Amino acid sequence: MQVGAGLWGRSWAELVGAAPGYRLVGLVDSRRDARHWARSDLGVPAFAKLRRALDEATPDVVLLVSPPATHRELAEEALAAGAHVGVEKPLALEIADAVAIA
């Protein structure tokens, strides 16, 4: 599951979707156009909120390709749901957020 389809997010989603041994099970983005793109171009479910995506798609891994200020909240939510988390750099903007994620 990937969160974020802005800036580099679309490239990440295309790479993950084509990577051997991986299957992109969905994309989360608050923007309607990004969700439409995920459904039409990638053929994956798209969600506006991570909580719903975690409940419906039950991903093994959540890749955060969202703005850095959102990383802590999203990582904590995904980890609490039992998913592994990968984060596009930077991990966090504040040391306290990085420590909390770790």
ZIBELBEL-V537584 format. One record per residue. N is the residue number from 1. RES is the residue in three letters. SS is DSSP state (H for helix, E for strand, L for the rest). PHI is phi in whole degrees, 0 to 359 (none if undefined). OMEGA is omega in radians with two decimals (NA if undefined). Layout:
BEGIN
((N & RES & SS & PHI & OMEGA) (N & RES & SS & PHI & OMEGA))
END
This chain:
BEGIN
((1 & MET & L & none & 3.09) (2 & GLN & E & 243 & 3.05) (3 & VAL & E & 249 & 3.10) (4 & GLY & L & 110 & 3.12) (5 & ALA & L & 224 & 3.08) (6 & GLY & L & 254 & -3.13) (7 & LEU & L & 44 & -3.12) (8 & TRP & L & 275 & -3.04) (9 & GLY & H & 302 & -3.14) (10 & ARG & H & 294 & 3.09) (11 & SER & H & 297 & 3.10) (12 & TRP & H & 302 & -3.09) (13 & ALA & H & 298 & 3.11) (14 & GLU & H & 294 & 3.12) (15 & LEU & H & 294 & 3.13) (16 & VAL & H & 297 & -3.13) (17 & GLY & H & 298 & -3.12) (18 & ALA & H & 260 & -3.06) (19 & ALA & L & 287 & 3.10) (20 & PRO & L & 300 & 3.09) (21 & GLY & L & 88 & -3.14) (22 & TYR & L & 236 & 3.05) (23 & ARG & L & 224 & 3.10) (24 & LEU & L & 285 & -3.06) (25 & VAL & L & 265 & 3.11) (26 & GLY & L & 166 & 3.13) (27 & LEU & E & 224 & 3.11) (28 & VAL & E & 245 & 3.06) (29 & ASP & L & 200 & -3.11) (30 & SER & L & 285 & -3.08) (31 & ARG & L & 271 & -3.11) (32 & ARG & H & 302 & -3.11) (33 & ASP & H & 296 & 3.11) (34 & ALA & H & 292 & 3.11) (35 & ARG & H & 294 & 3.09) (36 & HIS & H & 299 & 3.12) (37 & TRP & H & 301 & -3.13) (38 & ALA & H & 299 & -3.14) (39 & ARG & H & 292 & -3.03) (40 & SER & H & 280 & -3.06) (41 & ASP & H & 271 & -3.10) (42 & LEU & H & 262 & -3.13) (43 & GLY & L & 70 & -3.14) (44 & VAL & L & 240 & 3.04) (45 & PRO & L & 298 & 3.13) (46 & ALA & E & 229 & -3.03) (47 & PHE & E & 227 & 3.07) (48 & ALA & L & 274 & -3.08) (49 & LYS & L & 231 & 3.14) (50 & LEU & H & 297 & -3.10) (51 & ARG & H & 305 & 3.14) (52 & ARG & H & 295 & 3.13) (53 & ALA & H & 298 & 3.12) (54 & LEU & H & 296 & -3.14) (55 & ASP & H & 290 & -3.03) (56 & GLU & H & 271 & -3.06) (57 & ALA & H & 260 & -3.11) (58 & THR & L & 37 & -3.12) (59 & PRO & L & 288 & 3.02) (60 & ASP & L & 282 & -3.08) (61 & VAL & E & 227 & 3.03) (62 & VAL & E & 243 & 3.11) (63 & LEU & E & 260 & -3.13) (64 & LEU & E & 267 & 3.09) (65 & VAL & L & 235 & -3.09) (66 & SER & L & 250 & 3.11) (67 & PRO & L & 304 & -3.08) (68 & PRO & H & 307 & -3.14) (69 & ALA & H & 295 & -3.14) (70 & THR & H & 264 & -3.00) (71 & HIS & H & 301 & -3.08) (72 & ARG & H & 298 & -3.10) (73 & GLU & H & 300 & -3.12) (74 & LEU & H & 291 & 3.12) (75 & ALA & H & 298 & 3.14) (76 & GLU & H & 298 & 3.13) (77 & GLU & H & 294 & 3.14) (78 & ALA & H & 293 & 3.12) (79 & LEU & H & 297 & 3.12) (80 & ALA & H & 297 & 3.12) (81 & ALA & L & 276 & 3.10) (82 & GLY & L & 91 & 3.13) (83 & ALA & L & 270 & 2.94) (84 & HIS & E & 284 & -3.09) (85 & VAL & E & 229 & 2.97) (86 & GLY & E & 246 & -3.06) (87 & VAL & E & 230 & 3.00) (88 & GLU & L & 294 & -3.08) (89 & LYS & L & 295 & -0.09) (90 & PRO & L & 282 & 3.10) (91 & LEU & L & 302 & -3.11) (92 & ALA & L & 204 & 3.11) (93 & LEU & L & 269 & -3.13) (94 & GLU & L & 235 & 3.12) (95 & ILE & H & 304 & -3.12) (96 & ALA & H & 299 & 3.11) (97 & ASP & H & 290 & 3.11) (98 & ALA & H & 297 & 3.11) (99 & VAL & H & 296 & 3.14) (100 & ALA & H & 297 & 3.10) (101 & ILE & H & 295 & -3.14) (102 & ALA & L & 296 & NA))
END
